């Protein structure tokens, strides 16, 4: 704008000093002025257009970023919903398996979630989400779809504690399903599982299934405890050293079934 004003002033002084009179010759300076000013005005117009375009692009970019952030939030929310739905599907499948097991055993039972664990050298236990308000009491057997888990040793109104069968204070009566050799399944301090008091003359082999006998008054007969992993006859003792691989993986348990009443056919067998 300063340059344009200067040019106009110089041309006005030139016209006054030259004494140009109105007429056809006076149009020539005007045409010359337009010719001189045209590039300057074009530059100014381009600058104005560029400034307007810059601001439009800036605000468009801000809007795009805002929309992009909103889309990211929506995608994260949908991903969270998908994950929750997948987890619910897994839990429902586990619960359905437990209910099928309950029906197969023809036993009254309560399903519960595992909400805590204690796996130290002193104790191997799980905390469940059901308690006395759900009809639970001490010494009830706890099982999973894979096999025997343990028994209740403490019950609160809305929670209970399970002593796992691989705890060194645990013990249940069981037998080798193939050879029918009986013994007491007990846990060791290192978390391993063994069968005590199996006579050296018994035919127990690795791979044999070990099931509950029903003779301890807690676990119904025929529940899978585990599989014989190793058998040895070391030392002069009267019994075999039998190691068992538990059927249930206690570290991965999420839901379990607590048998509140023994199956009727088992109870009738004992009475008879």
ROKETOR-778749 format. One record per residue (C-alpha): residue number from 1; x negated, y negated, z. Coordinates in pm, 1 decimal, m for minus. Layout:
residues N
+-----+----------+----------+----------+
| num |       c1 |       c2 |       c3 |
+-----+----------+----------+----------+
| NUM |        X |        Y |        Z |
...
+-----+----------+----------+----------+
***
This chain:
residues 272
+-----+----------+----------+----------+
| num |       c1 |       c2 |       c3 |
+-----+----------+----------+----------+
|   1 |      0.0 |      0.0 |      0.0 |
|   2 |   m287.4 |   m247.6 |     71.7 |
|   3 |   m440.0 |   m171.5 |   m267.6 |
|   4 |   m110.0 |   m231.4 |   m445.8 |
|   5 |    m54.8 |   m563.3 |   m269.6 |
|   6 |   m405.5 |   m681.4 |   m363.9 |
|   7 |   m353.5 |   m600.3 |   m729.9 |
|   8 |    m21.8 |   m785.0 |   m735.6 |
|   9 |   m182.2 |  m1094.0 |   m578.7 |
|  10 |   m466.5 |  m1102.4 |   m834.3 |
|  11 |   m225.4 |  m1071.5 |  m1124.4 |
|  12 |     m4.7 |  m1353.2 |   m986.6 |
|  13 |   m302.9 |  m1588.8 |   m957.8 |
|  14 |   m409.7 |  m1502.6 |  m1308.5 |
|  15 |    m65.7 |  m1588.5 |  m1450.7 |
|  16 |    m53.9 |  m1921.7 |  m1270.2 |
|  17 |   m399.2 |  m2024.9 |  m1386.3 |
|  18 |   m331.0 |  m1922.1 |  m1744.3 |
|  19 |      0.3 |  m2109.0 |  m1755.7 |
|  20 |    187.8 |  m1833.1 |  m1919.9 |
|  21 |    533.7 |  m1941.9 |  m2014.2 |
|  22 |    841.6 |  m1725.7 |  m2013.4 |
|  23 |    886.9 |  m1536.1 |  m2333.3 |
|  24 |    769.8 |  m1237.9 |  m2515.2 |
|  25 |    405.5 |  m1290.7 |  m2404.6 |
|  26 |    506.0 |  m1286.0 |  m2035.9 |
|  27 |    619.6 |   m924.9 |  m2075.7 |
|  28 |    267.9 |   m808.3 |  m2148.6 |
|  29 |    134.0 |   m867.4 |  m1792.5 |
|  30 |    440.8 |   m684.6 |  m1654.2 |
|  31 |    373.9 |   m385.7 |  m1875.3 |
|  32 |      9.9 |   m395.3 |  m1776.0 |
|  33 |    109.8 |   m410.0 |  m1408.2 |
|  34 |    335.6 |   m107.6 |  m1447.2 |
|  35 |     61.4 |     75.4 |  m1624.3 |
|  36 |   m184.4 |     m3.6 |  m1340.2 |
|  37 |     58.7 |     77.9 |  m1060.4 |
|  38 |    188.4 |    401.6 |  m1207.9 |
|  39 |   m105.1 |    623.1 |  m1090.8 |
|  40 |   m100.0 |    462.8 |   m743.8 |
|  41 |    273.1 |    518.5 |   m704.6 |
|  42 |    236.5 |    875.2 |   m830.1 |
|  43 |    m29.7 |    943.0 |   m565.2 |
|  44 |    191.3 |    789.9 |   m294.5 |
|  45 |    486.1 |    999.3 |   m411.7 |
|  46 |    274.0 |   1315.3 |   m409.6 |
|  47 |    152.0 |   1235.1 |    m56.2 |
|  48 |    510.7 |   1185.0 |     60.7 |
|  49 |    619.8 |   1509.2 |   m107.9 |
|  50 |    325.4 |   1695.9 |     42.8 |
|  51 |    406.6 |   1561.9 |    391.5 |
|  52 |    772.1 |   1663.1 |    358.7 |
|  53 |    668.5 |   2006.2 |    229.2 |
|  54 |    420.3 |   2047.6 |    517.3 |
|  55 |    682.4 |   1978.7 |    781.6 |
|  56 |    932.7 |   2208.0 |    609.4 |
|  57 |    673.2 |   2487.1 |    593.3 |
|  58 |    579.8 |   2430.4 |    959.1 |
|  59 |    937.1 |   2456.4 |   1082.4 |
|  60 |   1000.0 |   2756.2 |    855.7 |
|  61 |    692.0 |   2926.6 |   1004.7 |
|  62 |    814.1 |   2854.4 |   1358.5 |
|  63 |   1153.9 |   3005.2 |   1273.7 |
|  64 |    991.5 |   3312.0 |   1117.8 |
|  65 |    779.2 |   3366.6 |   1427.4 |
|  66 |   1084.0 |   3330.2 |   1651.6 |
|  67 |   1279.5 |   3578.7 |   1441.6 |
|  68 |    979.5 |   3814.2 |   1442.6 |
|  69 |    959.8 |   3801.2 |   1824.1 |
|  70 |   1333.5 |   3870.5 |   1847.0 |
|  71 |   1299.0 |   4167.0 |   1612.7 |
|  72 |   1009.5 |   4303.8 |   1820.9 |
|  73 |   1221.8 |   4278.5 |   2136.3 |
|  74 |   1509.3 |   4458.3 |   1964.7 |
|  75 |   1275.5 |   4733.2 |   1840.6 |
|  76 |   1130.1 |   4776.4 |   2192.1 |
|  77 |   1480.5 |   4796.7 |   2340.8 |
|  78 |   1587.3 |   5055.9 |   2083.3 |
|  79 |   1270.2 |   5257.0 |   2143.7 |
|  80 |   1340.2 |   5252.3 |   2517.3 |
|  81 |   1695.7 |   5371.9 |   2458.2 |
|  82 |   1572.8 |   5647.7 |   2227.9 |
|  83 |   1322.3 |   5763.7 |   2492.6 |
|  84 |   1587.3 |   5764.2 |   2765.4 |
|  85 |   1828.9 |   5956.8 |   2545.3 |
|  86 |   1560.1 |   6212.9 |   2464.3 |
|  87 |   1484.8 |   6255.0 |   2835.8 |
|  88 |   1854.3 |   6295.2 |   2916.4 |
|  89 |   1878.1 |   6560.6 |   2647.8 |
|  90 |   1588.0 |   6753.4 |   2803.6 |
|  91 |   1740.5 |   6726.9 |   3152.8 |
|  92 |   2078.8 |   6840.1 |   3025.9 |
|  93 |   1918.4 |   7140.1 |   2855.2 |
|  94 |   1738.6 |   7236.4 |   3177.1 |
|  95 |   2060.8 |   7199.0 |   3375.0 |
|  96 |   2247.5 |   7410.9 |   3122.4 |
|  97 |   1982.4 |   7683.2 |   3155.8 |
|  98 |   2018.1 |   7674.8 |   3534.5 |
|  99 |   2396.0 |   7705.8 |   3512.2 |
| 100 |   2358.9 |   8002.7 |   3277.7 |
| 101 |   2123.8 |   8162.6 |   3530.5 |
| 102 |   2374.6 |   8101.2 |   3810.5 |
| 103 |   2650.0 |   8264.3 |   3605.3 |
| 104 |   2425.4 |   8557.6 |   3521.5 |
| 105 |   2352.2 |   8614.2 |   3889.6 |
| 106 |   2720.7 |   8570.1 |   3980.0 |
| 107 |   2602.5 |   8362.7 |   4275.6 |
| 108 |   2713.9 |   8035.7 |   4432.1 |
| 109 |   2439.5 |   7782.1 |   4385.7 |
| 110 |   2350.8 |   7413.1 |   4387.9 |
| 111 |   2126.5 |   7250.5 |   4125.4 |
| 112 |   1873.3 |   6993.2 |   4243.5 |
| 113 |   1597.1 |   6775.6 |   4099.1 |
| 114 |   1238.8 |   6788.3 |   4221.1 |
| 115 |   1164.7 |   6441.1 |   4359.3 |
| 116 |    836.7 |   6500.6 |   4542.6 |
| 117 |    553.7 |   6745.2 |   4603.0 |
| 118 |    284.9 |   6830.3 |   4855.1 |
| 119 |      8.9 |   7059.4 |   4732.7 |
| 120 |   m272.5 |   7034.5 |   4986.0 |
| 121 |   m475.9 |   7309.7 |   5152.9 |
| 122 |   m242.3 |   7288.4 |   5452.8 |
| 123 |     91.7 |   7301.9 |   5275.2 |
| 124 |    242.5 |   7368.9 |   4934.5 |
| 125 |    595.4 |   7230.5 |   4923.6 |
| 126 |    843.4 |   7046.5 |   4701.3 |
| 127 |   1104.7 |   6784.6 |   4792.3 |
| 128 |   1451.1 |   6826.3 |   4637.8 |
| 129 |   1728.4 |   6575.5 |   4574.7 |
| 130 |   1998.3 |   6779.1 |   4755.5 |
| 131 |   2051.0 |   6831.6 |   5128.7 |
| 132 |   2307.2 |   6930.4 |   5387.3 |
| 133 |   2567.5 |   6702.7 |   5225.1 |
| 134 |   2545.2 |   6936.8 |   4928.4 |
| 135 |   2595.0 |   7248.5 |   5139.9 |
| 136 |   2227.1 |   7336.5 |   5185.8 |
| 137 |   2065.4 |   7482.8 |   5497.1 |
| 138 |   1734.0 |   7633.5 |   5602.6 |
| 139 |   1604.3 |   7961.6 |   5456.6 |
| 140 |   1808.7 |   7944.6 |   5136.6 |
| 141 |   1625.1 |   8085.5 |   4832.4 |
| 142 |   1513.5 |   7848.1 |   4556.6 |
| 143 |   1464.6 |   7970.1 |   4201.4 |
| 144 |   1409.1 |   7834.2 |   3852.4 |
| 145 |   1485.3 |   7969.7 |   3507.2 |
| 146 |   1133.8 |   8120.7 |   3506.2 |
| 147 |   1140.7 |   8291.5 |   3843.4 |
| 148 |   1125.4 |   8261.1 |   4222.3 |
| 149 |   1013.2 |   7924.7 |   4361.8 |
| 150 |   1040.9 |   7947.1 |   4741.2 |
| 151 |   1277.2 |   7892.3 |   5033.9 |
| 152 |   1411.1 |   7587.4 |   5217.4 |
| 153 |   1228.7 |   7509.2 |   5541.1 |
| 154 |   1374.5 |   7165.1 |   5621.7 |
| 155 |   1708.4 |   7007.2 |   5528.1 |
| 156 |   1820.2 |   6643.3 |   5562.7 |
| 157 |   2157.2 |   6500.0 |   5457.3 |
| 158 |   2038.4 |   6406.8 |   5106.9 |
| 159 |   1706.3 |   6586.7 |   5062.4 |
| 160 |   1534.7 |   6913.2 |   5148.4 |
| 161 |   1187.3 |   7069.0 |   5151.0 |
| 162 |   1091.1 |   7395.0 |   4979.1 |
| 163 |    803.9 |   7614.6 |   5092.5 |
| 164 |    652.1 |   7755.6 |   4772.3 |
| 165 |    578.3 |   8126.0 |   4748.6 |
| 166 |    207.8 |   8052.0 |   4694.2 |
| 167 |    179.9 |   7879.0 |   5030.9 |
| 168 |    m28.7 |   8080.1 |   5281.1 |
| 169 |    264.5 |   8073.5 |   5527.7 |
| 170 |    504.5 |   8222.3 |   5276.1 |
| 171 |    603.4 |   8586.1 |   5238.0 |
| 172 |    873.0 |   8785.7 |   5056.5 |
| 173 |    942.5 |   9152.0 |   5001.6 |
| 174 |    885.2 |   9265.1 |   4640.2 |
| 175 |    788.9 |   9563.1 |   4429.3 |
| 176 |    619.4 |   9656.3 |   4104.4 |
| 177 |    904.8 |   9704.5 |   3858.5 |
| 178 |    727.6 |   9981.6 |   3668.9 |
| 179 |    570.2 |  10189.2 |   3944.6 |
| 180 |    816.6 |  10083.4 |   4220.5 |
| 181 |    525.2 |  10018.4 |   4457.2 |
| 182 |    636.2 |   9781.0 |   4733.4 |
| 183 |    450.3 |   9512.5 |   4922.1 |
| 184 |    470.6 |   9160.5 |   5064.6 |
| 185 |    407.0 |   8876.8 |   4821.4 |
| 186 |    211.9 |   8603.9 |   5000.0 |
| 187 |     18.0 |   8291.7 |   4914.1 |
| 188 |   m349.9 |   8233.4 |   4985.0 |
| 189 |   m525.4 |   7916.5 |   5103.0 |
| 190 |   m654.8 |   7852.2 |   4750.4 |
| 191 |   m301.8 |   7863.0 |   4604.6 |
| 192 |   m335.7 |   8209.4 |   4452.8 |
| 193 |    m64.7 |   8474.4 |   4492.5 |
| 194 |   m113.9 |   8833.1 |   4607.8 |
| 195 |     76.9 |   9145.9 |   4714.3 |
| 196 |    m23.3 |   9272.3 |   5055.1 |
| 197 |      3.2 |   9623.6 |   5190.7 |
| 198 |     15.9 |   9810.1 |   4857.7 |
| 199 |   m119.7 |  10160.7 |   4921.0 |
| 200 |   m440.0 |  10253.6 |   4735.7 |
| 201 |   m265.7 |  10553.3 |   4583.3 |
| 202 |     m4.7 |  10338.4 |   4404.9 |
| 203 |    m15.0 |  10305.2 |   4025.2 |
| 204 |    m21.8 |   9927.4 |   3987.5 |
| 205 |   m164.2 |   9784.6 |   3664.2 |
| 206 |   m225.8 |   9437.2 |   3518.5 |
| 207 |     73.4 |   9320.7 |   3319.2 |
| 208 |    331.0 |   9483.5 |   3549.3 |
| 209 |    626.8 |   9266.4 |   3648.7 |
| 210 |    680.1 |   9200.2 |   4018.2 |
| 211 |   1039.5 |   9139.5 |   4133.4 |
| 212 |   1213.8 |   9075.2 |   4463.7 |
| 213 |   1339.0 |   9379.0 |   4652.7 |
| 214 |   1618.6 |   9207.0 |   4844.0 |
| 215 |   1489.9 |   9366.0 |   5168.3 |
| 216 |   1382.5 |   9038.0 |   5333.9 |
| 217 |   1739.1 |   8910.3 |   5370.0 |
| 218 |   1663.1 |   8589.2 |   5180.0 |
| 219 |   1602.8 |   8661.0 |   4811.6 |
| 220 |   1849.1 |   8872.4 |   4609.4 |
| 221 |   1711.9 |   9186.8 |   4451.3 |
| 222 |   1567.1 |   9177.7 |   4102.5 |
| 223 |   1443.8 |   8815.8 |   4073.6 |
| 224 |   1117.5 |   8780.5 |   3882.5 |
| 225 |    826.5 |   8676.3 |   4103.6 |
| 226 |    539.4 |   8706.9 |   3860.4 |
| 227 |    305.3 |   8938.5 |   3674.2 |
| 228 |     16.5 |   9145.7 |   3804.0 |
| 229 |   m301.6 |   8970.4 |   3694.8 |
| 230 |   m576.8 |   9178.6 |   3857.5 |
| 231 |   m602.8 |   9499.8 |   4062.3 |
| 232 |   m908.8 |   9617.4 |   4255.0 |
| 233 |   m999.4 |   9876.4 |   4521.6 |
| 234 |  m1296.3 |   9704.7 |   4677.9 |
| 235 |  m1396.4 |   9804.8 |   5026.8 |
| 236 |  m1287.8 |  10091.4 |   5248.2 |
| 237 |   m942.9 |   9952.1 |   5326.9 |
| 238 |   m615.2 |  10136.6 |   5288.1 |
| 239 |   m459.8 |   9888.3 |   5046.1 |
| 240 |   m510.0 |   9760.3 |   4693.6 |
| 241 |   m612.6 |   9403.8 |   4619.1 |
| 242 |   m341.0 |   9286.8 |   4381.7 |
| 243 |   m341.3 |   8935.0 |   4235.8 |
| 244 |    m24.4 |   8793.4 |   4077.4 |
| 245 |     35.1 |   8517.8 |   3825.7 |
| 246 |    354.0 |   8338.3 |   3940.7 |
| 247 |    635.7 |   8335.8 |   3687.7 |
| 248 |    722.5 |   7973.2 |   3767.0 |
| 249 |    476.9 |   7690.1 |   3705.2 |
| 250 |    521.2 |   7491.7 |   4026.5 |
| 251 |    339.4 |   7186.4 |   3887.5 |
| 252 |    590.6 |   7145.8 |   3605.0 |
| 253 |    915.8 |   7211.2 |   3788.8 |
| 254 |   1176.1 |   6938.6 |   3739.0 |
| 255 |   1503.0 |   7110.1 |   3832.3 |
| 256 |   1574.3 |   7413.8 |   4046.5 |
| 257 |   1866.2 |   7621.2 |   4169.1 |
| 258 |   1936.1 |   7685.4 |   4537.3 |
| 259 |   2138.9 |   7998.8 |   4603.6 |
| 260 |   2387.2 |   7909.0 |   4879.1 |
| 261 |   2539.6 |   8259.1 |   4898.9 |
| 262 |   2397.2 |   8596.2 |   4805.0 |
| 263 |   2554.5 |   8758.8 |   4497.3 |
| 264 |   2849.8 |   8976.6 |   4600.3 |
| 265 |   2713.2 |   9289.9 |   4437.9 |
| 266 |   2387.5 |   9254.2 |   4627.3 |
| 267 |   2566.0 |   9198.5 |   4957.7 |
| 268 |   2786.8 |   9503.9 |   4901.7 |
| 269 |   2483.8 |   9717.5 |   4818.3 |
| 270 |   2315.8 |   9621.9 |   5144.5 |
| 271 |   2629.0 |   9690.5 |   5349.3 |
| 272 |   2668.8 |  10026.0 |   5183.1 |
+-----+----------+----------+----------+
***
